[in-house]
Amino acid sequence: MPNPKRKHTPHRRDSRRSANSKIEAENSSKCSNCGAPKMPHKVCPECGFYNGKLVVPRKVKKSKAKEQQAKEAQEEAK
């Protein structure tokens, strides 16, 4: 395999390596429900809303779920 005849200059080497620094971060938008940053055209990871509608309900911890069930039972008893 042939070898280079001359050494590449530092400018040429660094110019080639600098192409990676031009990569930009992807766009993000605000959630219309909670205001958290999210990717466009995706469900909000914080609240689970998309286009103003609840798509993915948030998971509730077991202790809070039990409290909610107790409250619902009290309301039904009234």
Backbone as a ProteinNet text record, in pm:
[ID]
protein_1_A
[PRIMARY]
MPNPKRKHTPHRRDSRRSANSKIEAENSSKCSNCGAPKMPHKVCPECGFYNGKLVVPRKVKKSKAKEQQAKEAQEEAK
[TERTIARY]
84.2	0	89.6	60.4	149.1	139.5	248.2	255.3	250.8	209.3	207.5	349	364.2	495.9	537.1	437	469	373.9	421.8	343.1	231.2	111.1	1.3	26	-10.2	9.8	-90.2	-55.6	-150.9	-283.2	-278.4	-401.7	-493.7	-436.2	-516.8	-572.4	-490.6	-535	-646	-626.7	-724.5	-853.2	-842.2	-962.3	-1049.6	-986.3	-1060.6	-1127.9	-1058.3	-1112.6	-1220.9	-1220.9	-1316.3	-1456.9	-1472.2	-1604.9	-1701.3	-1650.6	-1737.7	-1795.7	-1728.4	-1778.1	-1895.1	-1919.5	-2027.4	-2162.6	-2163	-2287.7	-2369.1	-2494.8	-2580.2	-2675.2	-2718.4	-2815.7	-2950.5	-3026.7	-3157.5	-3250.9	-3347.6	-3443.4	-3530.4	-3568.4	-3662.5	-3771.5	-3885.9	-3996.8	-4052.9	-4141.8	-4202.8	-4331.7	-4357.5	-4483.9	-4594.3	-4704.4	-4814.4	-4885.4	-4869.1	-4938.1	-4854	-4729.5	-4648.3	-4531.4	-4495.5	-4387.1	-4249.1	-4240.5	-4110.8	-4056.8	-3924.1	-3870	-3893.5	-3930.9	-3956.6	-3920.2	-3905.8	-3877.5	-4006.9	-3998.1	-4120	-4182.9	-4312.4	-4391	-4372.8	-4343.6	-4329.7	-4414.4	-4449.9	-4525.3	-4432.4	-4483.8	-4403.9	-4365.4	-4235.6	-4195.7	-4234.7	-4261	-4293.9	-4440.8	-4531.3	-4674	-4751.9	-4697.1	-4764.7	-4867.5	-4866.3	-4960.6	-4900.1	-4985.5	-4946.2	-5061.1	-5032.8	-5131.6	-5252.3	-5224.7	-5330	-5414.7	-5377.7	-5454.9	-5364.8	-5419.7	-5344.7	-5332.1	-5209.2	-5183.8	-5129.6	-5034	-4971.7	-4994.5	-5081.6	-5104.7	-4980.1	-4958	-4841.4	-4864.5	-4757	-4766.1	-4770.3	-4856.9	-4872.5	-4810.6	-4736.4	-4675	-4782.7	-4748.3	-4846.2	-4908.8	-4829.3	-4883.7	-4985.9	-4956.1	-5050.2	-5173.6	-5155.9	-5268.6	-5366.8	-5313.5	-5399.7	-5477	-5409.3	-5476.7	-5589.8	-5564.4	-5667.9	-5786.2	-5759.3	-5868.5	-5951.1	-5884.8	-5956.8	-6045.5	-5993.5	-6072	-6192.9	-6171.7	-6282.7	-6388.6	-6345.4	-6440.3	-6523	-6458.2	-6529.1	-6630.8	-6593.6	-6684.4	-6804.6	-6781.8	-6892.7	-6986	-6931.8	-7013.7	-7106.9	-7067.3	-7150.1	-7264
-116.8	0	124.2	221.9	338.1	427.9	494.6	588.9	731.4	826.9	964.9	1015.8	1095.7	1149.8	1260.4	1341.3	1453.8	1455.2	1519.8	1531.3	1633.7	1601.2	1698	1806.3	1927.6	2038.8	2029.9	2090	2090.8	2157.7	2259	2325.6	2228.8	2150	2053.7	1946.9	1898.3	1796.9	1852.4	1972.7	2031	2070.3	2109.9	2143.4	2019.9	1907.7	1783.9	1744.3	1760.3	1721.2	1817.2	1939.8	2038	2015.5	1927.3	1903.9	1849.9	1779.1	1723.3	1831.3	1945	2050.5	2125.5	2104	2174	2105.4	1989	1917.5	1995.2	2023.7	2102.1	2011	2059.2	1985.6	1987.8	1882.4	1874	1979	2020.5	2120	2062.6	2146.1	2104.9	2211.6	2171.1	2264.1	2249.6	2341.6	2337.3	2257.1	2185.4	2113.9	2216.6	2203.3	2298.7	2281.3	2165.8	2140	2180.5	2131.2	2156.9	2250.7	2277.2	2369.3	2307	2176.9	2109.3	2096.3	2097.1	2078.8	1936.6	1923.4	1791.9	1796.4	1682.1	1673.7	1702.3	1773.3	1801.1	1672.9	1669.5	1556.2	1431	1449.1	1337.2	1365.1	1260.6	1273.3	1332.1	1421.5	1483.1	1376.5	1360.9	1259	1293.3	1420.8	1463.6	1438.8	1482.1	1474.5	1375.5	1332.1	1233.9	1292.7	1424.4	1489.2	1504.4	1498.6	1527.2	1600.3	1716.5	1797.2	1828.7	1854.7	1892.8	1778.2	1654.6	1538.8	1444.3	1381.7	1285.3	1155.9	1117.7	998.4	886.9	920.6	822.1	867.1	798.3	840.4	816.8	907.5	894.8	783.2	716.3	609.8	672.5	619.6	670.1	568.2	617.6	527.5	454.2	337.7	253.7	323.1	394.8	460.1	567.4	641.7	744	679.7	566.8	498.8	451	401.9	357.1	473.5	588.4	706.1	751.2	747.7	787.7	692.6	563.1	466.5	488.7	523.6	549.3	673	777.3	897.9	870	789.8	755	675	585.4	504.9	592.7	692.1	783.7	866.8	912	991.4	908	782.3	694.7	666	659.8	630.9	749.5	868.8	986.2	990.2
0	0	0	-84.1	-93.6	29	57.3	168	113.6	196.3	148.3	121.2	15.9	-19.5	76.5	122.2	209.8	329.9	433.5	555.8	535.7	585.7	580.3	684.6	651.3	744.2	859.1	974.5	1087.1	1050.6	965.3	923.8	851	761.8	686.4	779.2	871.3	966.5	1056	1110.3	1201.8	1131	1004.9	928.4	908.9	887.5	870.3	1000.8	1110.6	1240	1289.1	1241.1	1290.7	1236.7	1138.8	1081.2	1185.9	1286.1	1389.9	1479.6	1490	1577.1	1514.3	1386.4	1318.4	1336.3	1398.7	1421.8	1524.2	1493.2	1580.9	1657.6	1770.8	1850.2	1778.9	1798.2	1734.9	1794.7	1716.6	1762.9	1873.3	1965	2067.6	2076.5	2124.8	2138.9	2279.9	2317.5	2449.6	2444.5	2550.7	2564.4	2588.5	2518.1	2533.7	2667.8	2731	2857	2978.4	2984.5	3103.8	3079	2953.8	2922.4	2924.6	2944.9	2946.7	2804.3	2786.5	2651.5	2602.3	2475.4	2416.5	2269.9	2208.3	2065.8	1989.8	1876	1800.6	1745.5	1740.7	1690.1	1774.9	1902.9	1995.9	2119	2191.3	2315.4	2421.9	2504.1	2610.1	2712.2	2742.3	2838.8	2982.2	3009.7	3145.3	3180.3	3090.8	3125.3	3039.3	2926.2	2842.6	2747.8	2727	2637.4	2498.9	2396.8	2259	2193.2	2138.4	2067.6	2157.3	2285.6	2378.8	2430.3	2399	2443.5	2521.4	2625.2	2704.2	2624.6	2593.9	2514.1	2602.3	2687.3	2774.7	2918.7	2993.4	3131.8	3216.1	3309	3396.2	3495.2	3530.7	3629.8	3768.3	3853.9	3989.6	4083.8	4182.7	4278.4	4357.3	4409.8	4477.4	4598.4	4675	4794.4	4755.4	4649.2	4604.5	4541.4	4476.9	4415.3	4522.3	4631.9	4740.7	4801.5	4815.7	4869.6	4777.4	4646.6	4550.7	4554.5	4568.2	4575.6	4701.6	4811.4	4935.2	4921.1	4856.7	4834.5	4745.7	4640.8	4550.8	4624.2	4710.5	4787.5	4882.3	4942.4	5032.1	4953.5	4833.9	4753.6	4708.3	4675.6	4631.8	4748	4869.4	4987.8	5018.2	4980.6	5008.1	4915.6
[MASK]
++++++++++++++++++++++++++++++++++++++++++++++++++++++++++++++++++++++++++++++

